[in-house]
Amino acid sequence: MMPDWLPALAQSVFWIVSMALTTVWLARSRQRPLPASDPDRLRQPPAMLVVGIVGIVFCVGAMTAFTIWPDDSVTVWPYVFFGGFTLLPLYIVADYRNARHAVTEAGMEFGRPSGRRLAFRWDDVERIRYARSAGWFRIALHSGEVVRVSSMLMGLPVFADKVLRHVPAARIDPQARAMLEDAARGKLPSLWG
């Protein structure tokens, strides 16, 4: 006879192990070198596109299953839940497609997931911070615009090197400066928060 708690424990262990392996896979995928034709470009690793597509397929598949095999207990709420949950993987796919950035000696061209493009000069940077819980560098510009550069991007060492060379140290928070110095040496920020 199997104890009642064993299936719950097995599910928990499976979830923890699969999430840990996924995080390790994502962390390694961002360390792939950029193509020689685009050495100054930052972009999401292809693994993020895979995560986004799998998430979309899962959510759409769940809603399709609710439709094909209806149950008397199924109301509109599972559709609302999975429909809303689909927005996250859609955002990931849009970010993969549109959030491609180019860094130069003069500044940075930045793409938003919405497709909007922004360019700024290094002189325009007011403050740089690192948000550890979100996993991105937050660049506040004198214009009031805020640019977020994910620590998941391929090419982060190039970005870090350019920031350290062109943005005055007084405009970079000490924690962000330490993270940028590590990234410039190839030691990328942890994905564990």
N, C-alpha and C positions, 0 to 999 in steps of 0.2 A: 504494500500500500504506500503510495507516494504522499508525503506531507503536503498540506494545503499551501504552504508558503514557498515550496520549491519552484513552481512555475513562475511566480512573481519574481523570485530571486534570479532565475535563469533569464527572464526578460530584461531585468535591470542590468545584469552582467553583459548580456548581448548588446544592449543599447550603449552602455558605457564604452565597451571595447570597440564597437563600430564607429562611434563618434570620435574616439581617440585615433583610430586608424585613418579616418577621413581627415581629421585635422593634420595629422602627420603628412598625409598625401598632399593636402593643399599647401602646407608649409614648404614641402620639397618642390612642388610645381612652380613656385614663384622664384626659385633659385636657378631655373633654366636660363641660359644666356639668351639675350636678345639677338635677333638676326643682325649680321654685320652691316646690312643695308640701313638699319634703323637703330644705331647705337644710343641715340639721345631720346628715344621714345620710351614712355612708360605705358604699360598696359596690363590688363588682367591676364593671368595665365589661363590656358585653355581648360584647365581643371574647373575653373569657375563657370565656364559655359556648360560643362557637363553637369555640374551641380544644379544650375538653373534649369536645364532641360529635364533632368530627372525629377526635379520638384514640380515642374509644370505637368509632366506626364502623370505623376502620382496624383496630383489634385484633380486633374481632368478625369483620370481613370476612376477615382473615388466617386466623383459626381456622376459619371457614366454608369457605374455599378449601382448607385442609388436609383437611377432611372430604369435600368434594365431589370433589376431584381427588387422591385418595390416591396416595402414592408409596411404594415399598418402603422407601426410606430414612427416611421420616417416622416418628418415634417419638412418644412422649408429650411429649418436651421442648419442641417448638414450642408445644404447647398450654399447657404450664406457663409458658413464657416469655411468650407473649402474654396468657394469663390473668392473670399477675402484673403485666404491663405495663399492663393495663386498669385497675388500681387507681389509677394516677396520674390519668388523665382523669376517673375517677369521683370522685376527691377534688376535682378542679378544679370539676366540676359541683356537688358538695355545698357547696364553699366559695362558689361563686357564689350558690347558693340560700339558704344559712343564715348566712353570715358578713356580716351587715348590722349595722352599728354606728351608734349615735346618740351624738353628743357634745352636752353641755349645759354650762351654766356650773357646775353642781354636780359633774359627772363624766361617765361614759361607760357606755353599755349595749353589751355586746359579744356577738357570736354566734360560736360555733364551727362548723366544718363538720359536726360530729356533730349539730347542732341544739341543743346545750346553750347556755343564755343565762347571762351573767354581768353584773353591774353593780357598779361601784365609783365611789367619790368621788375627786376629785383629791387629797384629803388622804391617801388610802390608798396613793398611789404612793411606793414606796421608791427606785426607780432607773429611769431610762430610758436605754437604749443603742440604737445603730443597728448592726445586723449587715449590713454591706455585702455580704458574699457571699450572704446569704439574701435581702436586699432588704426587710427589715422593721425596724420599731421594736419593741424588746423592753421591755415595761413590767413590772417586778417590783413586786408589791404587798406590803405588810406582812404579809398573810396567807400569803405563800409562793406564791400563784398567780402565773402568768406569762401575760401577754397579749401577743400579737404582732399588730402592725398593719402590713399589707403596704404597700409603697410603690407597689403597683399600683392601689390603691383610688382611685376617683373621690371627690372631696371632701377629699382630703388637706390642702389649705390651711386648711380649717375646723378640722380636727383639730389641725394645727400651731399655729394661732392660739390655740386654747383651752388647749393644753398650755403654751405659752409664757406665757400670762396667769395660769394657775392652779397650775402646779407650780413650786416654788422652784428657782431656777437650780442650787443645790448638788446637787439630786437628778437633774440631767440631765448626762450625760457631754458634754464639750466637742464631740466630733464629732457627737453626736446633736443638740446644741443648734444647731450650724451648719446641719445638715440641716433641722431644724425651722424655723429662721429663713428659709432659702431656700424651703422649701415654703410657708410663710405668705405669702411674696411671689409665689408662683406658679411658682417654679423647682423642679420635682419632681426627686427623686433619679433618677440614671441607672439604666437597666436593664442596663447592660453590666457591672455589678459593681465 
